[in-house]
């Protein structure tokens, strides 16, 4: 396994690989890898000649008051995990190489970036699409793998790849959960034992929503109301949003029909957690 | 020579070409080709295995009151010219294929897009960078050729390619002028005989500016003043802007130093013409 830190070097390697007709499977991460990432790596390993994992905590997608500085990092642990999973190349560029002085180019996926987390974290998705597009150009993947846990991000990146004719397959893999149901996230490392226990209510609320829909409760308001009630039983948790939207265009729905995304974000202490579930009627 | 209209087909062809290690030289045009375009094609022909010319009048770069509908088109004449110049592929996609329903992704090169024509044509450069990025992804060029006549556009595209790590050489070729000095432009087709005669003053004003600087007049205000005076002698011409900016970052300068761009835009009737000159001190 190689660890590449230079953008130039990575570009040359991927150009050579694609020139010799190798397929490249790409997993874009901010490091501090967990089972969610591993599931993406395993899938990519099965489907491609070469697997590249990028590890880069992207400053452009953090708001000024967010956790960029304290975001958990452990390149040693990440390296060991990648090695074990048969990764060929870790690409871990520096901020200076990714955003040199005078950097000014940004990509925006309008509409899809505006609701849900986009409302709560202005500029976040612009930072995500910009770095993803840069990393795509540097690594030149045939396919890139993302987790359903970041549902809005996955939809936005897929739309960007289509709209800009990137010719890269975007593959969205299921959320991996801890035994109690908590969605895997590098940010779970912030949680105390008690906070982690309380956070189990998020998955319970999503499951409750699903079972309500299965019992033919189709009024979004009632479902969100019940989810709110459940989550509010945990004192350590403050709700950021709970919304039910169309799974294709993220527009809010009143009546559940076809395929909806039930999405939520909460704070427990200073830690922001998100989770979601797709339900088909 | 092939004429390709489908985005999908063009993507497949260029993927195959790059896979077999052919270099692709790319000239992006809105058609109605003139000697300026031809000079780019000739250069690309010398430097690449394959030459692709795109002909696409991009709706996203026209303002609502601009000349999208009446922009001159003549695919037959363009085809003959391309054939003569040894072009391998004309790529002429449809609006529906380029901007399918629900299209929402845009690229913006901040700062550089804000001054000069960017102030006068809001959204114009966002439309340009977006379509250029799409065309780059579809055609996968090794090098792309642009004219210095659109100085701000050239700078913006070069910056985008660098910032987003596109790995494409951006080559800027000198402005080609008609015998009297008028910069070649498809929009010259709009001009009456008299308007065309009056428009010669633009190049004269630029030459005047250059000779003033050569005579050590370094005060931008005085130079712009003299250009204004000269152009105003032509009643058919209305000045949109005349500016002297740093050639690297397009920031206005008071004192001429190093490398400046002297840029102007005027209206003659409803026709907007631009021209510019780079002067080194």
HADDOCK unambig.tbl for C-alpha pairs under 7 A between the chains (distance, minus, plus):
assign (segid A and resid 19 and name CA) (segid B and resid 19 and name CA) 5.40 0.50 0.50
assign (segid A and resid 19 and name CA) (segid B and resid 21 and name CA) 6.67 0.50 0.50
assign (segid A and resid 21 and name CA) (segid B and resid 19 and name CA) 6.66 0.50 0.50
assign (segid A and resid 103 and name CA) (segid B and resid 163 and name CA) 6.26 0.50 0.50
assign (segid A and resid 104 and name CA) (segid B and resid 109 and name CA) 5.54 0.50 0.50
assign (segid A and resid 104 and name CA) (segid B and resid 110 and name CA) 5.13 0.50 0.50
assign (segid A and resid 105 and name CA) (segid B and resid 108 and name CA) 5.70 0.50 0.50
assign (segid A and resid 105 and name CA) (segid B and resid 109 and name CA) 4.30 0.50 0.50
assign (segid A and resid 105 and name CA) (segid B and resid 110 and name CA) 6.10 0.50 0.50
assign (segid A and resid 105 and name CA) (segid B and resid 160 and name CA) 5.95 0.50 0.50
assign (segid A and resid 105 and name CA) (segid B and resid 163 and name CA) 6.07 0.50 0.50
assign (segid A and resid 106 and name CA) (segid B and resid 107 and name CA) 5.79 0.50 0.50
assign (segid A and resid 106 and name CA) (segid B and resid 108 and name CA) 5.41 0.50 0.50
assign (segid A and resid 106 and name CA) (segid B and resid 109 and name CA) 6.48 0.50 0.50
assign (segid A and resid 107 and name CA) (segid B and resid 106 and name CA) 5.80 0.50 0.50
assign (segid A and resid 107 and name CA) (segid B and resid 107 and name CA) 4.45 0.50 0.50
assign (segid A and resid 107 and name CA) (segid B and resid 108 and name CA) 6.35 0.50 0.50
assign (segid A and resid 108 and name CA) (segid B and resid 105 and name CA) 5.71 0.50 0.50
assign (segid A and resid 108 and name CA) (segid B and resid 106 and name CA) 5.42 0.50 0.50
assign (segid A and resid 108 and name CA) (segid B and resid 107 and name CA) 6.35 0.50 0.50
assign (segid A and resid 109 and name CA) (segid B and resid 104 and name CA) 5.53 0.50 0.50
assign (segid A and resid 109 and name CA) (segid B and resid 105 and name CA) 4.29 0.50 0.50
assign (segid A and resid 109 and name CA) (segid B and resid 106 and name CA) 6.48 0.50 0.50
assign (segid A and resid 110 and name CA) (segid B and resid 104 and name CA) 5.14 0.50 0.50
assign (segid A and resid 110 and name CA) (segid B and resid 105 and name CA) 6.09 0.50 0.50
assign (segid A and resid 133 and name CA) (segid B and resid 164 and name CA) 6.91 0.50 0.50
assign (segid A and resid 134 and name CA) (segid B and resid 164 and name CA) 4.82 0.50 0.50
assign (segid A and resid 134 and name CA) (segid B and resid 165 and name CA) 5.79 0.50 0.50
assign (segid A and resid 137 and name CA) (segid B and resid 165 and name CA) 5.84 0.50 0.50
assign (segid A and resid 137 and name CA) (segid B and resid 166 and name CA) 5.56 0.50 0.50
assign (segid A and resid 138 and name CA) (segid B and resid 165 and name CA) 6.19 0.50 0.50
assign (segid A and resid 160 and name CA) (segid B and resid 105 and name CA) 5.95 0.50 0.50
assign (segid A and resid 163 and name CA) (segid B and resid 103 and name CA) 6.26 0.50 0.50
assign (segid A and resid 163 and name CA) (segid B and resid 105 and name CA) 6.07 0.50 0.50
assign (segid A and resid 164 and name CA) (segid B and resid 133 and name CA) 6.91 0.50 0.50
assign (segid A and resid 164 and name CA) (segid B and resid 134 and name CA) 4.82 0.50 0.50
assign (segid A and resid 165 and name CA) (segid B and resid 134 and name CA) 5.80 0.50 0.50
assign (segid A and resid 165 and name CA) (segid B and resid 137 and name CA) 5.85 0.50 0.50
assign (segid A and resid 165 and name CA) (segid B and resid 138 and name CA) 6.20 0.50 0.50
assign (segid A and resid 166 and name CA) (segid B and resid 137 and name CA) 5.57 0.50 0.50
